[in-house]
Amino acid sequence: MIVCLCHRVSDRDIRRSVESGVRNFDLLQDETRVASACACCLDCAREVFDEALMKAGCAGRCGGACATSCGKTCAGAAAAVLVPVQAVAADALRA
Ligand code: FES
């Protein structure tokens, strides 16, 4: 089923993104552009995304905090780890 008519994003596209590690809706939008034009599809897209997250065993609402809590590897966890590493690297360069 096509979820987003503006960008031709299907429910399968959303599920595939989750299966490949996308764990927050902003990243899904970056990857697929779903709900980024008229946004008529936003509720349906979120529903499909949330169902896919549940099926993947991830609530997806931690914003990367799961890097220390559940230990699963996901895009949110990777982002949460990268930010502190980048801050340390920037501090090291300034010193
Ligand atoms: S239908 Fe998805 S942005 Fe318009």
Boltz pocket constraint, residues with backbone or C-beta under 6 A from the ligand:
constraints:
  - pocket:
      binder: B
      contacts: [[A, 3], [A, 4], [A, 5], [A, 6], [A, 7], [A, 33], [A, 34], [A, 35], [A, 36], [A, 37], [A, 38], [A, 39], [A, 40], [A, 41], [A, 42]]
      max_distance: 6.0
